[in-house]
Amino acid sequence: MSNTAESPEHCPLCDKPAAPAHAPFCSRLCQDRDLRNWLNEGYRVPGPPQDTLEDPSA
């Protein structure tokens, strides 16, 4: 059984070793980059397209 503290994890964005203060990222920069991707809809979950112009009251 391995201890996760002994095996270094890597940043999912730049592959540098993760920093405990910013886990799972290596720095505040990568942490902010990931947040920006979420806020700007850079990450998407595949699925059927939705018709957002349809009026539900009609």
C-alpha distance matrix in Angstrom:
0.0 3.8 6.8 9.6 12.1 11.3 11.6 15.3 16.4 19.9 23.0 23.9 27.5 27.8 24.3 24.5 21.5 21.2 22.8 21.4 25.1 25.4 22.0 21.3 24.4 25.3 28.6 31.2 33.0 30.2 29.7 33.5 33.6 31.2 33.3 36.4 35.1 34.6 38.0 39.9 38.5 36.7 33.9 35.2 34.0 35.8 38.2 41.9 44.4 45.9 49.6 49.6 53.5 54.2 56.0 54.5 57.8 59.9
3.8 0.0 3.8 6.3 8.8 7.6 7.9 11.5 13.0 16.5 19.8 21.0 24.5 24.5 21.0 20.9 17.8 17.7 19.2 18.1 21.8 22.2 18.9 18.3 21.1 21.8 25.1 27.8 29.6 27.0 26.6 30.4 30.6 28.4 30.6 33.7 32.6 32.3 35.6 37.5 36.3 34.4 31.9 33.5 32.6 34.7 37.3 41.1 43.3 44.8 48.5 48.4 52.1 53.1 55.0 53.7 57.1 59.1
6.8 3.8 0.0 3.8 5.4 5.5 6.9 10.0 11.7 15.4 18.4 20.0 23.4 23.4 20.2 19.6 16.2 15.5 16.5 15.0 18.6 19.4 16.3 16.2 19.0 19.6 22.7 25.2 27.3 25.0 24.4 28.2 28.8 26.7 28.7 31.9 31.2 30.8 33.9 36.0 35.1 33.4 31.0 32.9 32.3 34.7 37.4 41.1 43.1 44.4 48.0 47.6 51.3 52.4 54.1 52.8 56.1 58.3
9.6 6.3 3.8 0.0 3.8 5.3 5.2 7.4 8.2 12.0 14.7 16.3 19.7 19.9 16.9 16.4 13.1 12.1 13.3 12.0 15.6 15.9 12.6 12.4 15.3 16.1 19.2 21.7 23.7 21.3 20.6 24.5 25.0 22.9 24.9 28.1 27.4 27.1 30.2 32.2 31.4 29.7 27.4 29.4 29.1 31.6 34.4 38.1 39.9 41.2 44.7 44.2 47.9 49.2 50.9 49.8 53.0 55.3
12.1 8.8 5.4 3.8 0.0 3.8 5.7 6.9 8.8 12.3 14.9 17.3 20.2 20.0 17.2 15.9 12.2 11.1 11.4 9.8 13.6 14.6 12.0 12.5 14.9 15.0 17.8 20.4 22.7 20.8 20.2 24.0 24.9 23.3 25.1 28.3 28.0 28.0 30.8 32.9 32.6 30.8 28.9 31.3 31.3 34.0 36.9 40.6 42.2 43.3 46.7 46.0 49.6 51.0 52.6 51.6 54.8 57.2
11.3 7.6 5.5 5.3 3.8 0.0 3.8 6.3 9.3 12.7 15.9 18.3 21.2 20.5 17.2 15.8 12.3 12.4 13.2 12.5 16.3 17.2 14.7 14.8 16.8 16.3 19.5 22.5 24.4 22.5 22.4 26.2 26.7 25.3 27.6 30.5 30.0 30.3 33.3 35.1 34.7 32.6 30.8 33.2 33.1 35.6 38.7 42.4 44.1 45.5 48.9 48.3 52.0 53.5 55.2 54.3 57.6 59.8
11.6 7.9 6.9 5.2 5.7 3.8 0.0 3.8 6.4 9.7 13.2 15.3 18.3 17.6 14.2 13.4 10.2 10.7 12.5 12.7 16.4 16.5 13.6 13.0 14.9 14.7 18.2 21.4 22.8 20.4 20.7 24.5 24.6 23.0 25.6 28.4 27.6 28.0 31.1 32.7 32.1 29.9 27.9 30.3 30.3 32.6 35.7 39.5 41.2 42.8 46.2 45.8 49.5 51.0 53.0 52.2 55.6 57.6
15.3 11.5 10.0 7.4 6.9 6.3 3.8 0.0 3.8 6.6 9.9 12.5 15.1 14.2 11.0 9.7 6.4 7.1 9.3 10.2 13.8 13.5 11.0 10.4 11.6 11.0 14.6 17.9 19.2 16.9 17.5 21.2 21.2 20.0 22.7 25.2 24.6 25.4 28.4 29.9 29.6 27.2 25.6 28.3 28.7 31.2 34.5 38.2 39.6 41.1 44.5 43.9 47.5 49.2 51.2 50.6 54.0 56.0
16.4 13.0 11.7 8.2 8.8 9.3 6.4 3.8 0.0 3.8 6.9 9.0 12.0 11.8 8.7 8.5 5.9 5.5 8.7 9.8 13.0 11.7 8.8 7.4 8.9 9.3 13.0 16.0 17.0 14.3 14.7 18.5 18.2 16.7 19.4 22.0 21.2 21.8 25.0 26.4 25.9 23.6 21.9 24.5 25.0 27.5 30.8 34.5 35.8 37.4 40.7 40.2 43.7 45.5 47.5 46.9 50.4 52.3
19.9 16.5 15.4 12.0 12.3 12.7 9.7 6.6 3.8 0.0 3.8 6.2 8.6 8.0 5.0 5.3 4.4 4.9 8.7 11.0 13.4 11.3 9.1 7.3 7.2 7.4 11.1 14.2 14.5 11.6 12.8 16.2 15.5 14.3 17.5 19.6 18.7 19.9 22.9 24.0 23.7 21.0 19.8 22.7 23.6 26.0 29.5 33.1 34.1 35.8 39.0 38.5 41.9 43.9 46.0 45.8 49.2 51.1
23.0 19.8 18.4 14.7 14.9 15.9 13.2 9.9 6.9 3.8 0.0 3.8 5.5 5.7 4.6 5.3 6.0 5.2 8.5 11.0 12.3 9.5 7.9 5.9 4.5 5.4 8.6 11.2 11.2 8.0 9.3 12.6 11.7 10.7 13.9 15.9 15.1 16.5 19.4 20.4 20.4 17.8 16.9 20.1 21.4 24.0 27.5 31.1 31.8 33.3 36.3 35.6 38.9 41.1 43.2 43.1 46.5 48.3
23.9 21.0 20.0 16.3 17.3 18.3 15.3 12.5 9.0 6.2 3.8 0.0 3.8 6.1 5.8 8.3 9.5 8.8 11.9 14.0 15.1 11.8 10.0 7.4 6.7 8.8 11.3 13.1 12.5 8.8 9.9 12.7 11.0 9.3 12.8 14.5 12.9 14.2 17.5 18.2 17.7 14.9 13.6 16.6 17.9 20.3 23.9 27.4 28.2 29.9 33.0 32.4 35.8 37.9 40.2 40.1 43.6 45.3
27.5 24.5 23.4 19.7 20.2 21.2 18.3 15.1 12.0 8.6 5.5 3.8 0.0 3.8 6.0 8.3 10.7 10.4 13.0 15.6 16.1 12.5 11.8 9.7 7.5 8.8 10.4 11.9 10.2 6.6 8.9 10.9 8.5 7.8 11.6 12.4 11.0 13.3 16.1 16.3 16.3 13.2 13.0 16.3 18.3 20.7 24.3 27.6 27.9 29.6 32.5 31.8 34.9 37.3 39.6 39.9 43.4 45.0
27.8 24.5 23.4 19.9 20.0 20.5 17.6 14.2 11.8 8.0 5.7 6.1 3.8 0.0 3.8 5.6 8.9 9.8 12.5 15.7 16.4 13.3 13.0 11.2 8.5 8.1 10.0 12.3 10.5 7.7 10.8 12.8 10.6 11.0 14.6 15.2 14.2 16.8 19.4 19.3 19.7 16.5 16.6 19.9 22.0 24.2 27.8 31.1 31.4 33.2 36.0 35.3 38.3 40.8 43.2 43.6 47.0 48.6
24.3 21.0 20.2 16.9 17.2 17.2 14.2 11.0 8.7 5.0 4.6 5.8 6.0 3.8 0.0 3.8 6.5 8.2 11.6 14.6 16.2 13.6 12.4 10.5 8.8 8.3 11.3 14.2 13.2 10.3 12.8 15.5 13.7 13.4 17.0 18.2 17.1 19.1 22.0 22.3 22.2 19.1 18.5 21.6 23.1 25.2 28.8 32.3 33.0 34.9 37.9 37.4 40.7 43.0 45.3 45.5 49.0 50.6
24.5 20.9 19.6 16.4 15.9 15.8 13.4 9.7 8.5 5.3 5.3 8.3 8.3 5.6 3.8 0.0 3.8 6.3 9.0 12.5 14.1 12.1 11.5 10.4 8.2 6.2 9.2 12.7 12.2 10.1 12.6 15.4 14.4 14.7 17.9 19.3 18.8 20.9 23.4 24.0 24.4 21.5 21.2 24.5 26.1 28.4 32.1 35.5 36.1 37.8 40.7 40.0 43.2 45.5 47.7 47.9 51.3 53.0
21.5 17.8 16.2 13.1 12.2 12.3 10.2 6.4 5.9 4.4 6.0 9.5 10.7 8.9 6.5 3.8 0.0 3.8 6.6 9.7 12.0 10.7 9.6 9.0 7.9 5.9 9.5 13.1 13.7 11.7 13.3 16.6 16.3 16.1 19.0 20.9 20.7 22.2 24.8 25.9 26.2 23.6 22.8 26.0 27.3 29.8 33.3 36.9 37.7 39.3 42.3 41.5 44.8 47.0 49.0 48.9 52.2 54.2
21.2 17.7 15.5 12.1 11.1 12.4 10.7 7.1 5.5 4.9 5.2 8.8 10.4 9.8 8.2 6.3 3.8 0.0 3.8 6.5 8.7 7.2 5.8 5.6 5.1 4.1 7.6 10.8 12.2 10.2 10.7 14.3 14.7 14.0 16.4 18.9 18.9 19.9 22.4 24.0 24.3 22.1 21.2 24.3 25.5 28.4 31.7 35.3 36.1 37.4 40.4 39.4 42.8 44.8 46.6 46.3 49.6 51.7
22.8 19.2 16.5 13.3 11.4 13.2 12.5 9.3 8.7 8.7 8.5 11.9 13.0 12.5 11.6 9.0 6.6 3.8 0.0 3.8 5.5 5.4 5.6 7.2 6.4 4.7 6.6 9.5 11.8 10.8 10.7 14.1 15.4 15.1 16.9 19.4 20.2 20.9 23.0 24.9 25.7 23.9 23.2 26.4 27.8 30.9 34.1 37.6 38.2 39.1 42.0 40.7 44.0 46.1 47.7 47.4 50.5 52.8
21.4 18.1 15.0 12.0 9.8 12.5 12.7 10.2 9.8 11.0 11.0 14.0 15.6 15.7 14.6 12.5 9.7 6.5 3.8 0.0 3.8 5.5 5.0 7.5 8.3 8.1 9.3 11.2 14.2 13.3 12.1 15.5 17.3 16.5 17.7 20.7 21.5 21.7 23.7 26.1 26.7 25.3 24.2 27.2 28.2 31.5 34.5 38.0 38.7 39.5 42.4 41.0 44.4 46.2 47.6 47.0 50.0 52.5
25.1 21.8 18.6 15.6 13.6 16.3 16.4 13.8 13.0 13.4 12.3 15.1 16.1 16.4 16.2 14.1 12.0 8.7 5.5 3.8 0.0 3.8 5.9 8.8 8.6 8.5 8.0 8.7 12.3 12.2 10.5 13.4 15.8 15.4 15.9 18.9 20.3 20.4 21.9 24.4 25.5 24.4 23.7 26.9 28.2 31.7 34.6 38.0 38.3 38.8 41.5 39.8 43.0 45.0 46.2 45.7 48.5 51.1
25.4 22.2 19.4 15.9 14.6 17.2 16.5 13.5 11.7 11.3 9.5 11.8 12.5 13.3 13.6 12.1 10.7 7.2 5.4 5.5 3.8 0.0 3.8 6.1 5.3 6.1 5.7 6.3 9.5 8.7 6.9 10.1 12.2 11.6 12.5 15.4 16.6 16.9 18.6 20.9 21.9 20.7 20.0 23.3 24.8 28.2 31.2 34.6 34.8 35.4 38.1 36.5 39.8 41.8 43.1 42.8 45.8 48.2
22.0 18.9 16.3 12.6 12.0 14.7 13.6 11.0 8.8 9.1 7.9 10.0 11.8 13.0 12.4 11.5 9.6 5.8 5.6 5.0 5.9 3.8 0.0 2.9 4.6 6.8 8.2 9.6 12.0 10.1 8.5 12.2 13.5 12.0 13.4 16.6 17.0 16.9 19.3 21.6 21.9 20.5 19.2 22.2 23.2 26.5 29.5 33.0 33.7 34.5 37.4 36.1 39.6 41.4 42.9 42.4 45.5 47.8
21.3 18.3 16.2 12.4 12.5 14.8 13.0 10.4 7.4 7.3 5.9 7.4 9.7 11.2 10.5 10.4 9.0 5.6 7.2 7.5 8.8 6.1 2.9 0.0 3.8 6.9 9.1 10.6 12.3 9.6 8.4 12.2 12.8 10.8 12.8 15.8 15.6 15.7 18.5 20.5 20.4 18.7 17.2 20.1 21.0 24.2 27.3 30.8 31.7 32.7 35.7 34.7 38.2 40.0 41.7 41.2 44.4 46.6
24.4 21.1 19.0 15.3 14.9 16.8 14.9 11.6 8.9 7.2 4.5 6.7 7.5 8.5 8.8 8.2 7.9 5.1 6.4 8.3 8.6 5.3 4.6 3.8 0.0 3.8 5.7 7.6 8.7 6.1 5.9 9.6 10.0 9.0 11.4 13.9 14.1 15.0 17.4 19.0 19.5 17.6 16.8 20.2 21.7 24.8 28.1 31.5 32.0 33.0 35.9 34.7 38.0 40.1 41.9 41.7 45.0 47.1
25.3 21.8 19.6 16.1 15.0 16.3 14.7 11.0 9.3 7.4 5.4 8.8 8.8 8.1 8.3 6.2 5.9 4.1 4.7 8.1 8.5 6.1 6.8 6.9 3.8 0.0 3.8 7.2 8.2 6.6 7.8 11.0 11.4 11.6 14.0 16.0 16.5 17.9 20.0 21.4 22.3 20.1 19.8 23.3 25.0 28.0 31.4 34.8 35.1 36.3 39.1 37.8 41.0 43.3 45.1 45.1 48.3 50.4
28.6 25.1 22.7 19.2 17.8 19.5 18.2 14.6 13.0 11.1 8.6 11.3 10.4 10.0 11.3 9.2 9.5 7.6 6.6 9.3 8.0 5.7 8.2 9.1 5.7 3.8 0.0 3.8 5.3 5.5 6.3 8.7 10.0 11.0 12.7 14.4 15.7 17.2 18.7 20.2 21.6 19.8 20.1 23.7 25.8 29.0 32.2 35.5 35.4 36.3 38.8 37.2 40.3 42.7 44.3 44.5 47.5 49.7
31.2 27.8 25.2 21.7 20.4 22.5 21.4 17.9 16.0 14.2 11.2 13.1 11.9 12.3 14.2 12.7 13.1 10.8 9.5 11.2 8.7 6.3 9.6 10.6 7.6 7.2 3.8 0.0 3.8 5.6 4.9 6.0 8.5 9.8 10.4 12.1 14.2 15.4 16.2 18.0 19.9 18.6 19.2 22.8 25.1 28.5 31.5 34.6 34.2 34.7 37.0 35.2 38.1 40.6 41.9 42.2 45.0 47.3
33.0 29.6 27.3 23.7 22.7 24.4 22.8 19.2 17.0 14.5 11.2 12.5 10.2 10.5 13.2 12.2 13.7 12.2 11.8 14.2 12.3 9.5 12.0 12.3 8.7 8.2 5.3 3.8 0.0 3.8 5.4 5.2 6.1 8.7 9.9 10.5 12.4 14.5 15.2 16.2 18.3 16.6 17.7 21.5 24.2 27.3 30.5 33.4 32.8 33.6 35.8 34.0 36.7 39.5 41.1 41.6 44.6 46.6
30.2 27.0 25.0 21.3 20.8 22.5 20.4 16.9 14.3 11.6 8.0 8.8 6.6 7.7 10.3 10.1 11.7 10.2 10.8 13.3 12.2 8.7 10.1 9.6 6.1 6.6 5.5 5.6 3.8 0.0 3.8 5.4 4.9 6.2 8.6 9.7 10.5 12.6 14.2 15.2 16.5 14.5 15.0 18.8 21.2 24.2 27.5 30.6 30.4 31.4 33.9 32.4 35.4 37.9 39.8 40.1 43.3 45.2
29.7 26.6 24.4 20.6 20.2 22.4 20.7 17.5 14.7 12.8 9.3 9.9 8.9 10.8 12.8 12.6 13.3 10.7 10.7 12.1 10.5 6.9 8.5 8.4 5.9 7.8 6.3 4.9 5.4 3.8 0.0 3.8 5.5 5.3 6.4 8.8 10.1 11.0 12.6 14.4 15.7 14.4 14.5 18.1 20.3 23.7 26.7 29.8 29.6 30.2 32.7 31.0 34.1 36.5 38.0 38.1 41.2 43.4
33.5 30.4 28.2 24.5 24.0 26.2 24.5 21.2 18.5 16.2 12.6 12.7 10.9 12.8 15.5 15.4 16.6 14.3 14.1 15.5 13.4 10.1 12.2 12.2 9.6 11.0 8.7 6.0 5.2 5.4 3.8 0.0 3.8 5.4 5.0 6.1 8.6 9.9 10.4 12.0 14.1 13.1 14.2 17.8 20.5 23.8 26.6 29.4 28.7 29.1 31.3 29.3 32.1 34.7 36.2 36.6 39.5 41.6
33.6 30.6 28.8 25.0 24.9 26.7 24.6 21.2 18.2 15.5 11.7 11.0 8.5 10.6 13.7 14.4 16.3 14.7 15.4 17.3 15.8 12.2 13.5 12.8 10.0 11.4 10.0 8.5 6.1 4.9 5.5 3.8 0.0 3.8 5.5 5.1 6.3 8.9 9.9 10.5 12.3 10.5 11.9 15.6 18.6 21.6 24.7 27.4 26.7 27.5 29.7 28.1 30.9 33.6 35.5 36.1 39.2 41.0
31.2 28.4 26.7 22.9 23.3 25.3 23.0 20.0 16.7 14.3 10.7 9.3 7.8 11.0 13.4 14.7 16.1 14.0 15.1 16.5 15.4 11.6 12.0 10.8 9.0 11.6 11.0 9.8 8.7 6.2 5.3 5.4 3.8 0.0 3.8 5.4 5.1 6.5 8.8 10.0 10.7 9.1 9.3 13.0 15.5 18.8 21.8 24.8 24.5 25.3 27.8 26.4 29.5 31.9 33.8 34.0 37.2 39.2
33.3 30.6 28.7 24.9 25.1 27.6 25.6 22.7 19.4 17.5 13.9 12.8 11.6 14.6 17.0 17.9 19.0 16.4 16.9 17.7 15.9 12.5 13.4 12.8 11.4 14.0 12.7 10.4 9.9 8.6 6.4 5.0 5.5 3.8 0.0 3.8 5.4 5.1 6.2 8.6 9.9 9.6 10.1 13.4 16.0 19.4 22.1 24.8 24.2 24.4 26.6 24.8 27.8 30.2 31.7 31.9 34.9 37.0
36.4 33.7 31.9 28.1 28.3 30.5 28.4 25.2 22.0 19.6 15.9 14.5 12.4 15.2 18.2 19.3 20.9 18.9 19.4 20.7 18.9 15.4 16.6 15.8 13.9 16.0 14.4 12.1 10.5 9.7 8.8 6.1 5.1 5.4 3.8 0.0 3.8 5.4 5.1 5.9 8.3 8.0 9.9 13.2 16.4 19.5 22.1 24.5 23.3 23.6 25.6 23.6 26.3 29.1 30.7 31.4 34.4 36.2
35.1 32.6 31.2 27.4 28.0 30.0 27.6 24.6 21.2 18.7 15.1 12.9 11.0 14.2 17.1 18.8 20.7 18.9 20.2 21.5 20.3 16.6 17.0 15.6 14.1 16.5 15.7 14.2 12.4 10.5 10.1 8.6 6.3 5.1 5.4 3.8 0.0 3.8 5.6 5.3 6.0 4.5 6.3 9.8 13.1 16.0 18.8 21.4 20.5 21.2 23.5 22.0 24.9 27.6 29.6 30.2 33.4 35.1
34.6 32.3 30.8 27.1 28.0 30.3 28.0 25.4 21.8 19.9 16.5 14.2 13.3 16.8 19.1 20.9 22.2 19.9 20.9 21.7 20.4 16.9 16.9 15.7 15.0 17.9 17.2 15.4 14.5 12.6 11.0 9.9 8.9 6.5 5.1 5.4 3.8 0.0 3.8 5.6 5.2 5.8 5.8 8.6 11.4 14.8 17.2 19.8 19.0 19.3 21.7 20.0 23.2 25.5 27.3 27.6 30.8 32.7
38.0 35.6 33.9 30.2 30.8 33.3 31.1 28.4 25.0 22.9 19.4 17.5 16.1 19.4 22.0 23.4 24.8 22.4 23.0 23.7 21.9 18.6 19.3 18.5 17.4 20.0 18.7 16.2 15.2 14.2 12.6 10.4 9.9 8.8 6.2 5.1 5.6 3.8 0.0 3.8 5.5 7.5 8.8 11.0 13.9 17.1 19.1 21.1 19.7 19.5 21.3 19.0 21.8 24.4 25.9 26.4 29.4 31.4
39.9 37.5 36.0 32.2 32.9 35.1 32.7 29.9 26.4 24.0 20.4 18.2 16.3 19.3 22.3 24.0 25.9 24.0 24.9 26.1 24.4 20.9 21.6 20.5 19.0 21.4 20.2 18.0 16.2 15.2 14.4 12.0 10.5 10.0 8.6 5.9 5.3 5.6 3.8 0.0 3.8 5.5 8.2 10.3 13.7 16.3 18.4 20.1 18.4 18.5 20.1 18.1 20.6 23.5 25.4 26.4 29.4 31.0
38.5 36.3 35.1 31.4 32.6 34.7 32.1 29.6 25.9 23.7 20.4 17.7 16.3 19.7 22.2 24.4 26.2 24.3 25.7 26.7 25.5 21.9 21.9 20.4 19.5 22.3 21.6 19.9 18.3 16.5 15.7 14.1 12.3 10.7 9.9 8.3 6.0 5.2 5.5 3.8 0.0 3.8 5.3 6.6 10.0 12.5 14.6 16.5 15.0 15.4 17.5 16.0 18.9 21.6 23.7 24.5 27.8 29.2
36.7 34.4 33.4 29.7 30.8 32.6 29.9 27.2 23.6 21.0 17.8 14.9 13.2 16.5 19.1 21.5 23.6 22.1 23.9 25.3 24.4 20.7 20.5 18.7 17.6 20.1 19.8 18.6 16.6 14.5 14.4 13.1 10.5 9.1 9.6 8.0 4.5 5.8 7.5 5.5 3.8 0.0 3.8 6.5 10.2 12.4 15.2 17.5 16.5 17.7 19.9 18.9 21.9 24.5 26.9 27.8 31.2 32.4
33.9 31.9 31.0 27.4 28.9 30.8 27.9 25.6 21.9 19.8 16.9 13.6 13.0 16.6 18.5 21.2 22.8 21.2 23.2 24.2 23.7 20.0 19.2 17.2 16.8 19.8 20.1 19.2 17.7 15.0 14.5 14.2 11.9 9.3 10.1 9.9 6.3 5.8 8.8 8.2 5.3 3.8 0.0 3.8 7.0 9.8 12.8 15.7 15.4 16.7 19.6 18.9 22.2 24.4 26.9 27.2 30.8 32.1
35.2 33.5 32.9 29.4 31.3 33.2 30.3 28.3 24.5 22.7 20.1 16.6 16.3 19.9 21.6 24.5 26.0 24.3 26.4 27.2 26.9 23.3 22.2 20.1 20.2 23.3 23.7 22.8 21.5 18.8 18.1 17.8 15.6 13.0 13.4 13.2 9.8 8.6 11.0 10.3 6.6 6.5 3.8 0.0 3.8 6.3 9.1 11.9 11.8 13.3 16.4 16.2 19.7 21.6 24.2 24.4 28.1 29.3
34.0 32.6 32.3 29.1 31.3 33.1 30.3 28.7 25.0 23.6 21.4 17.9 18.3 22.0 23.1 26.1 27.3 25.5 27.8 28.2 28.2 24.8 23.2 21.0 21.7 25.0 25.8 25.1 24.2 21.2 20.3 20.5 18.6 15.5 16.0 16.4 13.1 11.4 13.9 13.7 10.0 10.2 7.0 3.8 0.0 3.8 6.4 9.9 10.9 12.6 16.1 16.5 20.1 21.4 24.0 23.8 27.5 28.7
35.8 34.7 34.7 31.6 34.0 35.6 32.6 31.2 27.5 26.0 24.0 20.3 20.7 24.2 25.2 28.4 29.8 28.4 30.9 31.5 31.7 28.2 26.5 24.2 24.8 28.0 29.0 28.5 27.3 24.2 23.7 23.8 21.6 18.8 19.4 19.5 16.0 14.8 17.1 16.3 12.5 12.4 9.8 6.3 3.8 0.0 3.8 7.2 8.9 11.5 15.0 16.2 19.7 20.7 23.7 23.6 27.5 28.1
38.2 37.3 37.4 34.4 36.9 38.7 35.7 34.5 30.8 29.5 27.5 23.9 24.3 27.8 28.8 32.1 33.3 31.7 34.1 34.5 34.6 31.2 29.5 27.3 28.1 31.4 32.2 31.5 30.5 27.5 26.7 26.6 24.7 21.8 22.1 22.1 18.8 17.2 19.1 18.4 14.6 15.2 12.8 9.1 6.4 3.8 0.0 3.8 6.4 8.8 12.5 14.2 17.6 18.1 21.1 20.8 24.6 25.1
41.9 41.1 41.1 38.1 40.6 42.4 39.5 38.2 34.5 33.1 31.1 27.4 27.6 31.1 32.3 35.5 36.9 35.3 37.6 38.0 38.0 34.6 33.0 30.8 31.5 34.8 35.5 34.6 33.4 30.6 29.8 29.4 27.4 24.8 24.8 24.5 21.4 19.8 21.1 20.1 16.5 17.5 15.7 11.9 9.9 7.2 3.8 0.0 3.8 6.5 9.8 12.3 15.2 15.4 18.6 18.5 22.3 22.3
44.4 43.3 43.1 39.9 42.2 44.1 41.2 39.6 35.8 34.1 31.8 28.2 27.9 31.4 33.0 36.1 37.7 36.1 38.2 38.7 38.3 34.8 33.7 31.7 32.0 35.1 35.4 34.2 32.8 30.4 29.6 28.7 26.7 24.5 24.2 23.3 20.5 19.0 19.7 18.4 15.0 16.5 15.4 11.8 10.9 8.9 6.4 3.8 0.0 3.8 6.7 9.1 11.9 12.7 16.1 16.6 20.4 20.3
45.9 44.8 44.4 41.2 43.3 45.5 42.8 41.1 37.4 35.8 33.3 29.9 29.6 33.2 34.9 37.8 39.3 37.4 39.1 39.5 38.8 35.4 34.5 32.7 33.0 36.3 36.3 34.7 33.6 31.4 30.2 29.1 27.5 25.3 24.4 23.6 21.2 19.3 19.5 18.5 15.4 17.7 16.7 13.3 12.6 11.5 8.8 6.5 3.8 0.0 3.8 5.9 8.9 9.4 12.6 12.9 16.7 16.9
49.6 48.5 48.0 44.7 46.7 48.9 46.2 44.5 40.7 39.0 36.3 33.0 32.5 36.0 37.9 40.7 42.3 40.4 42.0 42.4 41.5 38.1 37.4 35.7 35.9 39.1 38.8 37.0 35.8 33.9 32.7 31.3 29.7 27.8 26.6 25.6 23.5 21.7 21.3 20.1 17.5 19.9 19.6 16.4 16.1 15.0 12.5 9.8 6.7 3.8 0.0 3.8 5.6 6.0 9.6 10.8 14.3 14.1
49.6 48.4 47.6 44.2 46.0 48.3 45.8 43.9 40.2 38.5 35.6 32.4 31.8 35.3 37.4 40.0 41.5 39.4 40.7 41.0 39.8 36.5 36.1 34.7 34.7 37.8 37.2 35.2 34.0 32.4 31.0 29.3 28.1 26.4 24.8 23.6 22.0 20.0 19.0 18.1 16.0 18.9 18.9 16.2 16.5 16.2 14.2 12.3 9.1 5.9 3.8 0.0 3.8 5.6 8.3 9.9 13.2 13.7
53.5 52.1 51.3 47.9 49.6 52.0 49.5 47.5 43.7 41.9 38.9 35.8 34.9 38.3 40.7 43.2 44.8 42.8 44.0 44.4 43.0 39.8 39.6 38.2 38.0 41.0 40.3 38.1 36.7 35.4 34.1 32.1 30.9 29.5 27.8 26.3 24.9 23.2 21.8 20.6 18.9 21.9 22.2 19.7 20.1 19.7 17.6 15.2 11.9 8.9 5.6 3.8 0.0 3.8 6.5 9.3 11.9 11.7
54.2 53.1 52.4 49.2 51.0 53.5 51.0 49.2 45.5 43.9 41.1 37.9 37.3 40.8 43.0 45.5 47.0 44.8 46.1 46.2 45.0 41.8 41.4 40.0 40.1 43.3 42.7 40.6 39.5 37.9 36.5 34.7 33.6 31.9 30.2 29.1 27.6 25.5 24.4 23.5 21.6 24.5 24.4 21.6 21.4 20.7 18.1 15.4 12.7 9.4 6.0 5.6 3.8 0.0 3.8 6.2 9.0 8.5
56.0 55.0 54.1 50.9 52.6 55.2 53.0 51.2 47.5 46.0 43.2 40.2 39.6 43.2 45.3 47.7 49.0 46.6 47.7 47.6 46.2 43.1 42.9 41.7 41.9 45.1 44.3 41.9 41.1 39.8 38.0 36.2 35.5 33.8 31.7 30.7 29.6 27.3 25.9 25.4 23.7 26.9 26.9 24.2 24.0 23.7 21.1 18.6 16.1 12.6 9.6 8.3 6.5 3.8 0.0 3.8 5.5 5.7
54.5 53.7 52.8 49.8 51.6 54.3 52.2 50.6 46.9 45.8 43.1 40.1 39.9 43.6 45.5 47.9 48.9 46.3 47.4 47.0 45.7 42.8 42.4 41.2 41.7 45.1 44.5 42.2 41.6 40.1 38.1 36.6 36.1 34.0 31.9 31.4 30.2 27.6 26.4 26.4 24.5 27.8 27.2 24.4 23.8 23.6 20.8 18.5 16.6 12.9 10.8 9.9 9.3 6.2 3.8 0.0 3.8 5.6
57.8 57.1 56.1 53.0 54.8 57.6 55.6 54.0 50.4 49.2 46.5 43.6 43.4 47.0 49.0 51.3 52.2 49.6 50.5 50.0 48.5 45.8 45.5 44.4 45.0 48.3 47.5 45.0 44.6 43.3 41.2 39.5 39.2 37.2 34.9 34.4 33.4 30.8 29.4 29.4 27.8 31.2 30.8 28.1 27.5 27.5 24.6 22.3 20.4 16.7 14.3 13.2 11.9 9.0 5.5 3.8 0.0 3.8
59.9 59.1 58.3 55.3 57.2 59.8 57.6 56.0 52.3 51.1 48.3 45.3 45.0 48.6 50.6 53.0 54.2 51.7 52.8 52.5 51.1 48.2 47.8 46.6 47.1 50.4 49.7 47.3 46.6 45.2 43.4 41.6 41.0 39.2 37.0 36.2 35.1 32.7 31.4 31.0 29.2 32.4 32.1 29.3 28.7 28.1 25.1 22.3 20.3 16.9 14.1 13.7 11.7 8.5 5.7 5.6 3.8 0.0
